[in-house]
Amino acid sequence: MFLLVEFSYDLEKSNAQTFNVLDSVGSGLMDTVKLDFTSNHGSPSHTCIYRLQVHGHEPTSVSKLVTQS
């Protein structure tokens, strides 16, 4: 597992915010994304996530899948 991005949601901005993946990640294949929360703006019991969208590109060939495993 490795870090894709670290960010803070800004309550003063639009509710739909975009955060880019770190350049050091490269173009590896991923099948899982894990969210870790360190703060939830004050609620001691829960954090609400209404929508998470992850965008990327599928590999162009099966050989890429084999070499990156």
mmCIF file of the N, C-alpha and C atoms, coordinates in Angstrom:
data_MODEL
# 
_entry.id   MODEL 
# 
loop_
_atom_site.group_PDB 
_atom_site.id 
_atom_site.type_symbol 
_atom_site.label_atom_id 
_atom_site.label_alt_id 
_atom_site.label_comp_id 
_atom_site.label_asym_id 
_atom_site.label_entity_id 
_atom_site.label_seq_id 
_atom_site.pdbx_PDB_ins_code 
_atom_site.Cartn_x 
_atom_site.Cartn_y 
_atom_site.Cartn_z 
_atom_site.occupancy 
_atom_site.B_iso_or_equiv 
_atom_site.pdbx_formal_charge 
_atom_site.auth_seq_id 
_atom_site.auth_comp_id 
_atom_site.auth_asym_id 
_atom_site.auth_atom_id 
_atom_site.pdbx_PDB_model_num 
ATOM 1   N N  . MET A 1 1  ? 0.842   -1.170 0.000   1.00 0.00 ? 1  MET A N  1 
ATOM 2   C CA . MET A 1 1  ? 0.000   0.000  0.000   1.00 0.00 ? 1  MET A CA 1 
ATOM 3   C C  . MET A 1 1  ? 0.894   1.242  0.000   1.00 0.00 ? 1  MET A C  1 
ATOM 4   N N  . PHE A 1 2  ? 0.464   2.274  -0.727  1.00 0.00 ? 2  PHE A N  1 
ATOM 5   C CA . PHE A 1 2  ? 1.228   3.518  -0.741  1.00 0.00 ? 2  PHE A CA 1 
ATOM 6   C C  . PHE A 1 2  ? 0.286   4.704  -0.826  1.00 0.00 ? 2  PHE A C  1 
ATOM 7   N N  . LEU A 1 3  ? 0.775   5.864  -0.447  1.00 0.00 ? 3  LEU A N  1 
ATOM 8   C CA . LEU A 1 3  ? -0.007  7.088  -0.387  1.00 0.00 ? 3  LEU A CA 1 
ATOM 9   C C  . LEU A 1 3  ? -0.244  7.650  -1.782  1.00 0.00 ? 3  LEU A C  1 
ATOM 10  N N  . LEU A 1 4  ? -1.506  7.858  -2.145  1.00 0.00 ? 4  LEU A N  1 
ATOM 11  C CA . LEU A 1 4  ? -1.843  8.476  -3.430  1.00 0.00 ? 4  LEU A CA 1 
ATOM 12  C C  . LEU A 1 4  ? -1.920  9.992  -3.311  1.00 0.00 ? 4  LEU A C  1 
ATOM 13  N N  . VAL A 1 5  ? -2.525  10.455 -2.241  1.00 0.00 ? 5  VAL A N  1 
ATOM 14  C CA . VAL A 1 5  ? -2.692  11.894 -2.046  1.00 0.00 ? 5  VAL A CA 1 
ATOM 15  C C  . VAL A 1 5  ? -3.052  12.172 -0.583  1.00 0.00 ? 5  VAL A C  1 
ATOM 16  N N  . GLU A 1 6  ? -2.666  13.329 -0.119  1.00 0.00 ? 6  GLU A N  1 
ATOM 17  C CA . GLU A 1 6  ? -3.031  13.799 1.212   1.00 0.00 ? 6  GLU A CA 1 
ATOM 18  C C  . GLU A 1 6  ? -3.664  15.172 1.012   1.00 0.00 ? 6  GLU A C  1 
ATOM 19  N N  . PHE A 1 7  ? -4.839  15.410 1.586   1.00 0.00 ? 7  PHE A N  1 
ATOM 20  C CA . PHE A 1 7  ? -5.521  16.679 1.335   1.00 0.00 ? 7  PHE A CA 1 
ATOM 21  C C  . PHE A 1 7  ? -6.403  17.056 2.510   1.00 0.00 ? 7  PHE A C  1 
ATOM 22  N N  . SER A 1 8  ? -6.847  18.316 2.505   1.00 0.00 ? 8  SER A N  1 
ATOM 23  C CA . SER A 1 8  ? -7.825  18.818 3.472   1.00 0.00 ? 8  SER A CA 1 
ATOM 24  C C  . SER A 1 8  ? -9.006  19.369 2.697   1.00 0.00 ? 8  SER A C  1 
ATOM 25  N N  . TYR A 1 9  ? -10.186 18.939 3.067   1.00 0.00 ? 9  TYR A N  1 
ATOM 26  C CA . TYR A 1 9  ? -11.419 19.437 2.469   1.00 0.00 ? 9  TYR A CA 1 
ATOM 27  C C  . TYR A 1 9  ? -11.671 20.836 3.008   1.00 0.00 ? 9  TYR A C  1 
ATOM 28  N N  . ASP A 1 10 ? -11.942 21.785 2.127   1.00 0.00 ? 10 ASP A N  1 
ATOM 29  C CA . ASP A 1 10 ? -12.137 23.177 2.514   1.00 0.00 ? 10 ASP A CA 1 
ATOM 30  C C  . ASP A 1 10 ? -13.629 23.489 2.573   1.00 0.00 ? 10 ASP A C  1 
ATOM 31  N N  . LEU A 1 11 ? -14.155 23.712 3.770   1.00 0.00 ? 11 LEU A N  1 
ATOM 32  C CA . LEU A 1 11 ? -15.578 23.996 3.946   1.00 0.00 ? 11 LEU A CA 1 
ATOM 33  C C  . LEU A 1 11 ? -16.023 25.285 3.272   1.00 0.00 ? 11 LEU A C  1 
ATOM 34  N N  . GLU A 1 12 ? -15.093 26.190 2.991   1.00 0.00 ? 12 GLU A N  1 
ATOM 35  C CA . GLU A 1 12 ? -15.420 27.460 2.368   1.00 0.00 ? 12 GLU A CA 1 
ATOM 36  C C  . GLU A 1 12 ? -15.540 27.359 0.845   1.00 0.00 ? 12 GLU A C  1 
ATOM 37  N N  . LYS A 1 13 ? -15.084 26.258 0.271   1.00 0.00 ? 13 LYS A N  1 
ATOM 38  C CA . LYS A 1 13 ? -15.134 26.073 -1.192  1.00 0.00 ? 13 LYS A CA 1 
ATOM 39  C C  . LYS A 1 13 ? -16.360 25.257 -1.576  1.00 0.00 ? 13 LYS A C  1 
ATOM 40  N N  . SER A 1 14 ? -16.471 24.978 -2.857  1.00 0.00 ? 14 SER A N  1 
ATOM 41  C CA . SER A 1 14 ? -17.552 24.162 -3.383  1.00 0.00 ? 14 SER A CA 1 
ATOM 42  C C  . SER A 1 14 ? -17.578 22.800 -2.698  1.00 0.00 ? 14 SER A C  1 
ATOM 43  N N  . ASN A 1 15 ? -18.759 22.179 -2.627  1.00 0.00 ? 15 ASN A N  1 
ATOM 44  C CA . ASN A 1 15 ? -18.816 20.862 -1.989  1.00 0.00 ? 15 ASN A CA 1 
ATOM 45  C C  . ASN A 1 15 ? -18.190 19.775 -2.862  1.00 0.00 ? 15 ASN A C  1 
ATOM 46  N N  . ALA A 1 16 ? -18.037 20.015 -4.164  1.00 0.00 ? 16 ALA A N  1 
ATOM 47  C CA . ALA A 1 16 ? -17.346 19.072 -5.057  1.00 0.00 ? 16 ALA A CA 1 
ATOM 48  C C  . ALA A 1 16 ? -15.913 19.568 -5.244  1.00 0.00 ? 16 ALA A C  1 
ATOM 49  N N  . GLN A 1 17 ? -14.958 18.890 -4.638  1.00 0.00 ? 17 GLN A N  1 
ATOM 50  C CA . GLN A 1 17 ? -13.557 19.298 -4.710  1.00 0.00 ? 17 GLN A CA 1 
ATOM 51  C C  . GLN A 1 17 ? -12.731 18.181 -5.321  1.00 0.00 ? 17 GLN A C  1 
ATOM 52  N N  . THR A 1 18 ? -11.695 18.566 -6.061  1.00 0.00 ? 18 THR A N  1 
ATOM 53  C CA . THR A 1 18 ? -10.834 17.619 -6.767  1.00 0.00 ? 18 THR A CA 1 
ATOM 54  C C  . THR A 1 18 ? -9.435  17.659 -6.170  1.00 0.00 ? 18 THR A C  1 
ATOM 55  N N  . PHE A 1 19 ? -8.837  16.468 -6.010  1.00 0.00 ? 19 PHE A N  1 
ATOM 56  C CA . PHE A 1 19 ? -7.487  16.364 -5.472  1.00 0.00 ? 19 PHE A CA 1 
ATOM 57  C C  . PHE A 1 19 ? -6.693  15.442 -6.374  1.00 0.00 ? 19 PHE A C  1 
ATOM 58  N N  . ASN A 1 20 ? -5.581  15.914 -6.894  1.00 0.00 ? 20 ASN A N  1 
ATOM 59  C CA . ASN A 1 20 ? -4.766  15.137 -7.828  1.00 0.00 ? 20 ASN A CA 1 
ATOM 60  C C  . ASN A 1 20 ? -3.841  14.168 -7.106  1.00 0.00 ? 20 ASN A C  1 
ATOM 61  N N  . VAL A 1 21 ? -3.578  13.041 -7.740  1.00 0.00 ? 21 VAL A N  1 
ATOM 62  C CA . VAL A 1 21 ? -2.672  12.030 -7.222  1.00 0.00 ? 21 VAL A CA 1 
ATOM 63  C C  . VAL A 1 21 ? -1.236  12.553 -7.293  1.00 0.00 ? 21 VAL A C  1 
ATOM 64  N N  . LEU A 1 22 ? -0.412  12.156 -6.323  1.00 0.00 ? 22 LEU A N  1 
ATOM 65  C CA . LEU A 1 22 ? 0.988   12.573 -6.304  1.00 0.00 ? 22 LEU A CA 1 
ATOM 66  C C  . LEU A 1 22 ? 1.725   12.083 -7.549  1.00 0.00 ? 22 LEU A C  1 
ATOM 67  N N  . ASP A 1 23 ? 2.638   12.885 -8.090  1.00 0.00 ? 23 ASP A N  1 
ATOM 68  C CA . ASP A 1 23 ? 3.424   12.508 -9.271  1.00 0.00 ? 23 ASP A CA 1 
ATOM 69  C C  . ASP A 1 23 ? 4.280   11.273 -9.030  1.00 0.00 ? 23 ASP A C  1 
ATOM 70  N N  . SER A 1 24 ? 4.695   11.055 -7.795  1.00 0.00 ? 24 SER A N  1 
ATOM 71  C CA . SER A 1 24 ? 5.592   9.937  -7.486  1.00 0.00 ? 24 SER A CA 1 
ATOM 72  C C  . SER A 1 24 ? 4.907   8.577  -7.586  1.00 0.00 ? 24 SER A C  1 
ATOM 73  N N  . VAL A 1 25 ? 3.584   8.549  -7.688  1.00 0.00 ? 25 VAL A N  1 
ATOM 74  C CA . VAL A 1 25 ? 2.850   7.290  -7.753  1.00 0.00 ? 25 VAL A CA 1 
ATOM 75  C C  . VAL A 1 25 ? 3.101   6.580  -9.079  1.00 0.00 ? 25 VAL A C  1 
ATOM 76  N N  . GLY A 1 26 ? 3.285   7.332  -10.151 1.00 0.00 ? 26 GLY A N  1 
ATOM 77  C CA . GLY A 1 26 ? 3.507   6.712  -11.458 1.00 0.00 ? 26 GLY A CA 1 
ATOM 78  C C  . GLY A 1 26 ? 2.210   6.218  -12.056 1.00 0.00 ? 26 GLY A C  1 
ATOM 79  N N  . SER A 1 27 ? 2.296   5.211  -12.882 1.00 0.00 ? 27 SER A N  1 
ATOM 80  C CA . SER A 1 27 ? 1.103   4.737  -13.575 1.00 0.00 ? 27 SER A CA 1 
ATOM 81  C C  . SER A 1 27 ? 0.784   3.288  -13.224 1.00 0.00 ? 27 SER A C  1 
ATOM 82  N N  . GLY A 1 28 ? 1.030   2.897  -11.994 1.00 0.00 ? 28 GLY A N  1 
ATOM 83  C CA . GLY A 1 28 ? 0.759   1.527  -11.580 1.00 0.00 ? 28 GLY A CA 1 
ATOM 84  C C  . GLY A 1 28 ? -0.721  1.206  -11.569 1.00 0.00 ? 28 GLY A C  1 
ATOM 85  N N  . LEU A 1 29 ? -1.031  -0.052 -11.633 1.00 0.00 ? 29 LEU A N  1 
ATOM 86  C CA . LEU A 1 29 ? -2.405  -0.534 -11.633 1.00 0.00 ? 29 LEU A CA 1 
ATOM 87  C C  . LEU A 1 29 ? -2.899  -0.686 -10.199 1.00 0.00 ? 29 LEU A C  1 
ATOM 88  N N  . MET A 1 30 ? -4.111  -0.180 -9.912  1.00 0.00 ? 30 MET A N  1 
ATOM 89  C CA . MET A 1 30 ? -4.699  -0.282 -8.580  1.00 0.00 ? 30 MET A CA 1 
ATOM 90  C C  . MET A 1 30 ? -6.121  -0.781 -8.699  1.00 0.00 ? 30 MET A C  1 
ATOM 91  N N  . ASP A 1 31 ? -6.536  -1.620 -7.751  1.00 0.00 ? 31 ASP A N  1 
ATOM 92  C CA . ASP A 1 31 ? -7.911  -2.091 -7.757  1.00 0.00 ? 31 ASP A CA 1 
ATOM 93  C C  . ASP A 1 31 ? -8.664  -1.697 -6.493  1.00 0.00 ? 31 ASP A C  1 
ATOM 94  N N  . THR A 1 32 ? -7.991  -0.993 -5.569  1.00 0.00 ? 32 THR A N  1 
ATOM 95  C CA . THR A 1 32 ? -8.611  -0.595 -4.313  1.00 0.00 ? 32 THR A CA 1 
ATOM 96  C C  . THR A 1 32 ? -8.116  0.790  -3.907  1.00 0.00 ? 32 THR A C  1 
ATOM 97  N N  . VAL A 1 33 ? -9.013  1.594  -3.381  1.00 0.00 ? 33 VAL A N  1 
ATOM 98  C CA . VAL A 1 33 ? -8.656  2.899  -2.828  1.00 0.00 ? 33 VAL A CA 1 
ATOM 99  C C  . VAL A 1 33 ? -9.170  2.937  -1.399  1.00 0.00 ? 33 VAL A C  1 
ATOM 100 N N  . LYS A 1 34 ? -8.311  3.297  -0.455  1.00 0.00 ? 34 LYS A N  1 
ATOM 101 C CA . LYS A 1 34 ? -8.691  3.367  0.956   1.00 0.00 ? 34 LYS A CA 1 
ATOM 102 C C  . LYS A 1 34 ? -8.667  4.826  1.398   1.00 0.00 ? 34 LYS A C  1 
ATOM 103 N N  . LEU A 1 35 ? -9.730  5.255  2.064   1.00 0.00 ? 35 LEU A N  1 
ATOM 104 C CA . LEU A 1 35 ? -9.782  6.596  2.632   1.00 0.00 ? 35 LEU A CA 1 
ATOM 105 C C  . LEU A 1 35 ? -9.488  6.496  4.122   1.00 0.00 ? 35 LEU A C  1 
ATOM 106 N N  . ASP A 1 36 ? -8.617  7.362  4.606   1.00 0.00 ? 36 ASP A N  1 
ATOM 107 C CA . ASP A 1 36 ? -8.283  7.432  6.026   1.00 0.00 ? 36 ASP A CA 1 
ATOM 108 C C  . ASP A 1 36 ? -8.586  8.848  6.491   1.00 0.00 ? 36 ASP A C  1 
ATOM 109 N N  . PHE A 1 37 ? -9.383  9.011  7.524   1.00 0.00 ? 37 PHE A N  1 
ATOM 110 C CA . PHE A 1 37 ? -9.750  10.337 8.005   1.00 0.00 ? 37 PHE A CA 1 
ATOM 111 C C  . PHE A 1 37 ? -9.063  10.625 9.324   1.00 0.00 ? 37 PHE A C  1 
ATOM 112 N N  . THR A 1 38 ? -8.467  11.808 9.409   1.00 0.00 ? 38 THR A N  1 
ATOM 113 C CA . THR A 1 38 ? -7.825  12.219 10.657  1.00 0.00 ? 38 THR A CA 1 
ATOM 114 C C  . THR A 1 38 ? -8.657  13.260 11.385  1.00 0.00 ? 38 THR A C  1 
ATOM 115 N N  . SER A 1 39 ? -9.661  13.834 10.709  1.00 0.00 ? 39 SER A N  1 
ATOM 116 C CA . SER A 1 39 ? -10.546 14.817 11.310  1.00 0.00 ? 39 SER A CA 1 
ATOM 117 C C  . SER A 1 39 ? -11.862 14.799 10.538  1.00 0.00 ? 39 SER A C  1 
ATOM 118 N N  . ASN A 1 40 ? -12.951 15.111 11.235  1.00 0.00 ? 40 ASN A N  1 
ATOM 119 C CA . ASN A 1 40 ? -14.235 15.164 10.553  1.00 0.00 ? 40 ASN A CA 1 
ATOM 120 C C  . ASN A 1 40 ? -15.008 16.429 10.911  1.00 0.00 ? 40 ASN A C  1 
ATOM 121 N N  . HIS A 1 41 ? -14.310 17.496 11.158  1.00 0.00 ? 41 HIS A N  1 
ATOM 122 C CA . HIS A 1 41 ? -14.892 18.814 11.436  1.00 0.00 ? 41 HIS A CA 1 
ATOM 123 C C  . HIS A 1 41 ? -15.791 18.814 12.659  1.00 0.00 ? 41 HIS A C  1 
ATOM 124 N N  . GLY A 1 42 ? -15.434 18.028 13.677  1.00 0.00 ? 42 GLY A N  1 
ATOM 125 C CA . GLY A 1 42 ? -16.070 18.162 14.971  1.00 0.00 ? 42 GLY A CA 1 
ATOM 126 C C  . GLY A 1 42 ? -16.961 17.046 15.462  1.00 0.00 ? 42 GLY A C  1 
ATOM 127 N N  . SER A 1 43 ? -17.470 16.166 14.620  1.00 0.00 ? 43 SER A N  1 
ATOM 128 C CA . SER A 1 43 ? -18.347 15.104 15.109  1.00 0.00 ? 43 SER A CA 1 
ATOM 129 C C  . SER A 1 43 ? -17.518 14.002 15.769  1.00 0.00 ? 43 SER A C  1 
ATOM 130 N N  . PRO A 1 44 ? -17.829 13.654 17.018  1.00 0.00 ? 44 PRO A N  1 
ATOM 131 C CA . PRO A 1 44 ? -17.073 12.598 17.695  1.00 0.00 ? 44 PRO A CA 1 
ATOM 132 C C  . PRO A 1 44 ? -17.495 11.187 17.277  1.00 0.00 ? 44 PRO A C  1 
ATOM 133 N N  . SER A 1 45 ? -18.636 11.052 16.597  1.00 0.00 ? 45 SER A N  1 
ATOM 134 C CA . SER A 1 45 ? -19.170 9.711  16.348  1.00 0.00 ? 45 SER A CA 1 
ATOM 135 C C  . SER A 1 45 ? -19.131 9.233  14.897  1.00 0.00 ? 45 SER A C  1 
ATOM 136 N N  . HIS A 1 46 ? -19.089 10.137 13.926  1.00 0.00 ? 46 HIS A N  1 
ATOM 137 C CA . HIS A 1 46 ? -19.162 9.665  12.541  1.00 0.00 ? 46 HIS A CA 1 
ATOM 138 C C  . HIS A 1 46 ? -18.612 10.680 11.542  1.00 0.00 ? 46 HIS A C  1 
ATOM 139 N N  . THR A 1 47 ? -18.347 10.198 10.348  1.00 0.00 ? 47 THR A N  1 
ATOM 140 C CA . THR A 1 47 ? -17.929 11.017 9.210   1.00 0.00 ? 47 THR A CA 1 
ATOM 141 C C  . THR A 1 47 ? -18.819 10.636 8.032   1.00 0.00 ? 47 THR A C  1 
ATOM 142 N N  . CYS A 1 48 ? -19.410 11.606 7.382   1.00 0.00 ? 48 CYS A N  1 
ATOM 143 C CA . CYS A 1 48 ? -20.297 11.334 6.239   1.00 0.00 ? 48 CYS A CA 1 
ATOM 144 C C  . CYS A 1 48 ? -19.566 11.604 4.932   1.00 0.00 ? 48 CYS A C  1 
ATOM 145 N N  . ILE A 1 49 ? -19.594 10.621 4.055   1.00 0.00 ? 49 ILE A N  1 
ATOM 146 C CA . ILE A 1 49 ? -19.061 10.773 2.707   1.00 0.00 ? 49 ILE A CA 1 
ATOM 147 C C  . ILE A 1 49 ? -20.239 10.540 1.774   1.00 0.00 ? 49 ILE A C  1 
ATOM 148 N N  . TYR A 1 50 ? -20.589 11.538 1.007   1.00 0.00 ? 50 TYR A N  1 
ATOM 149 C CA . TYR A 1 50 ? -21.753 11.420 0.135   1.00 0.00 ? 50 TYR A CA 1 
ATOM 150 C C  . TYR A 1 50 ? -21.391 10.876 -1.234  1.00 0.00 ? 50 TYR A C  1 
ATOM 151 N N  . ARG A 1 51 ? -20.206 11.180 -1.712  1.00 0.00 ? 51 ARG A N  1 
ATOM 152 C CA . ARG A 1 51 ? -19.787 10.667 -3.016  1.00 0.00 ? 51 ARG A CA 1 
ATOM 153 C C  . ARG A 1 51 ? -18.273 10.716 -3.136  1.00 0.00 ? 51 ARG A C  1 
ATOM 154 N N  . LEU A 1 52 ? -17.726 9.647  -3.656  1.00 0.00 ? 52 LEU A N  1 
ATOM 155 C CA . LEU A 1 52 ? -16.304 9.572  -3.975  1.00 0.00 ? 52 LEU A CA 1 
ATOM 156 C C  . LEU A 1 52 ? -16.195 9.099  -5.414  1.00 0.00 ? 52 LEU A C  1 
ATOM 157 N N  . GLN A 1 53 ? -15.524 9.862  -6.229  1.00 0.00 ? 53 GLN A N  1 
ATOM 158 C CA . GLN A 1 53 ? -15.301 9.469  -7.613  1.00 0.00 ? 53 GLN A CA 1 
ATOM 159 C C  . GLN A 1 53 ? -13.809 9.331  -7.842  1.00 0.00 ? 53 GLN A C  1 
ATOM 160 N N  . VAL A 1 54 ? -13.424 8.225  -8.458  1.00 0.00 ? 54 VAL A N  1 
ATOM 161 C CA . VAL A 1 54 ? -12.025 7.971  -8.775  1.00 0.00 ? 54 VAL A CA 1 
ATOM 162 C C  . VAL A 1 54 ? -11.934 7.814  -10.281 1.00 0.00 ? 54 VAL A C  1 
ATOM 163 N N  . HIS A 1 55 ? -11.045 8.565  -10.906 1.00 0.00 ? 55 HIS A N  1 
ATOM 164 C CA . HIS A 1 55 ? -10.897 8.535  -12.358 1.00 0.00 ? 55 HIS A CA 1 
ATOM 165 C C  . HIS A 1 55 ? -9.506  8.052  -12.729 1.00 0.00 ? 55 HIS A C  1 
ATOM 166 N N  . GLY A 1 56 ? -9.412  7.348  -13.826 1.00 0.00 ? 56 GLY A N  1 
ATOM 167 C CA . GLY A 1 56 ? -8.121  6.859  -14.289 1.00 0.00 ? 56 GLY A CA 1 
ATOM 168 C C  . GLY A 1 56 ? -8.253  6.321  -15.696 1.00 0.00 ? 56 GLY A C  1 
ATOM 169 N N  . HIS A 1 57 ? -7.285  5.548  -16.098 1.00 0.00 ? 57 HIS A N  1 
ATOM 170 C CA . HIS A 1 57 ? -7.261  4.961  -17.437 1.00 0.00 ? 57 HIS A CA 1 
ATOM 171 C C  . HIS A 1 57 ? -7.009  3.474  -17.321 1.00 0.00 ? 57 HIS A C  1 
ATOM 172 N N  . GLU A 1 58 ? -7.713  2.695  -18.133 1.00 0.00 ? 58 GLU A N  1 
ATOM 173 C CA . GLU A 1 58 ? -7.462  1.258  -18.175 1.00 0.00 ? 58 GLU A CA 1 
ATOM 174 C C  . GLU A 1 58 ? -6.170  0.996  -18.932 1.00 0.00 ? 58 GLU A C  1 
ATOM 175 N N  . PRO A 1 59 ? -5.457  -0.074 -18.576 1.00 0.00 ? 59 PRO A N  1 
ATOM 176 C CA . PRO A 1 59 ? -4.244  -0.429 -19.318 1.00 0.00 ? 59 PRO A CA 1 
ATOM 177 C C  . PRO A 1 59 ? -4.589  -0.713 -20.778 1.00 0.00 ? 59 PRO A C  1 
ATOM 178 N N  . THR A 1 60 ? -3.653  -0.418 -21.684 1.00 0.00 ? 60 THR A N  1 
ATOM 179 C CA . THR A 1 60 ? -3.907  -0.615 -23.108 1.00 0.00 ? 60 THR A CA 1 
ATOM 180 C C  . THR A 1 60 ? -3.727  -2.048 -23.550 1.00 0.00 ? 60 THR A C  1 
ATOM 181 N N  . SER A 1 61 ? -3.066  -2.877 -22.739 1.00 0.00 ? 61 SER A N  1 
ATOM 182 C CA . SER A 1 61 ? -2.887  -4.273 -23.125 1.00 0.00 ? 61 SER A CA 1 
ATOM 183 C C  . SER A 1 61 ? -2.740  -5.163 -21.900 1.00 0.00 ? 61 SER A C  1 
ATOM 184 N N  . VAL A 1 62 ? -2.946  -6.445 -22.073 1.00 0.00 ? 62 VAL A N  1 
ATOM 185 C CA . VAL A 1 62 ? -2.807  -7.412 -20.984 1.00 0.00 ? 62 VAL A CA 1 
ATOM 186 C C  . VAL A 1 62 ? -1.357  -7.504 -20.539 1.00 0.00 ? 62 VAL A C  1 
ATOM 187 N N  . SER A 1 63 ? -0.403  -7.292 -21.417 1.00 0.00 ? 63 SER A N  1 
ATOM 188 C CA . SER A 1 63 ? 1.017   -7.400 -21.054 1.00 0.00 ? 63 SER A CA 1 
ATOM 189 C C  . SER A 1 63 ? 1.382   -6.386 -19.980 1.00 0.00 ? 63 SER A C  1 
ATOM 190 N N  . LYS A 1 64 ? 0.728   -5.221 -19.958 1.00 0.00 ? 64 LYS A N  1 
ATOM 191 C CA . LYS A 1 64 ? 0.988   -4.250 -18.897 1.00 0.00 ? 64 LYS A CA 1 
ATOM 192 C C  . LYS A 1 64 ? 0.568   -4.824 -17.561 1.00 0.00 ? 64 LYS A C  1 
ATOM 193 N N  . LEU A 1 65 ? -0.538  -5.547 -17.524 1.00 0.00 ? 65 LEU A N  1 
ATOM 194 C CA . LEU A 1 65 ? -1.011  -6.137 -16.267 1.00 0.00 ? 65 LEU A CA 1 
ATOM 195 C C  . LEU A 1 65 ? -0.023  -7.144 -15.725 1.00 0.00 ? 65 LEU A C  1 
ATOM 196 N N  . VAL A 1 66 ? 0.562   -7.946 -16.588 1.00 0.00 ? 66 VAL A N  1 
ATOM 197 C CA . VAL A 1 66 ? 1.487   -8.993 -16.173 1.00 0.00 ? 66 VAL A CA 1 
ATOM 198 C C  . VAL A 1 66 ? 2.780   -8.395 -15.651 1.00 0.00 ? 66 VAL A C  1 
ATOM 199 N N  . THR A 1 67 ? 3.318   -7.370 -16.293 1.00 0.00 ? 67 THR A N  1 
ATOM 200 C CA . THR A 1 67 ? 4.605   -6.799 -15.891 1.00 0.00 ? 67 THR A CA 1 
ATOM 201 C C  . THR A 1 67 ? 4.504   -5.967 -14.629 1.00 0.00 ? 67 THR A C  1 
ATOM 202 N N  . GLN A 1 68 ? 3.319   -5.469 -14.286 1.00 0.00 ? 68 GLN A N  1 
ATOM 203 C CA . GLN A 1 68 ? 3.177   -4.621 -13.104 1.00 0.00 ? 68 GLN A CA 1 
ATOM 204 C C  . GLN A 1 68 ? 2.731   -5.386 -11.890 1.00 0.00 ? 68 GLN A C  1 
ATOM 205 N N  . SER A 1 69 ? 2.469   -6.668 -11.971 1.00 0.00 ? 69 SER A N  1 
ATOM 206 C CA . SER A 1 69 ? 1.995   -7.460 -10.818 1.00 0.00 ? 69 SER A CA 1 
ATOM 207 C C  . SER A 1 69 ? 3.119   -7.730 -9.837  1.00 0.00 ? 69 SER A C  1 
# 
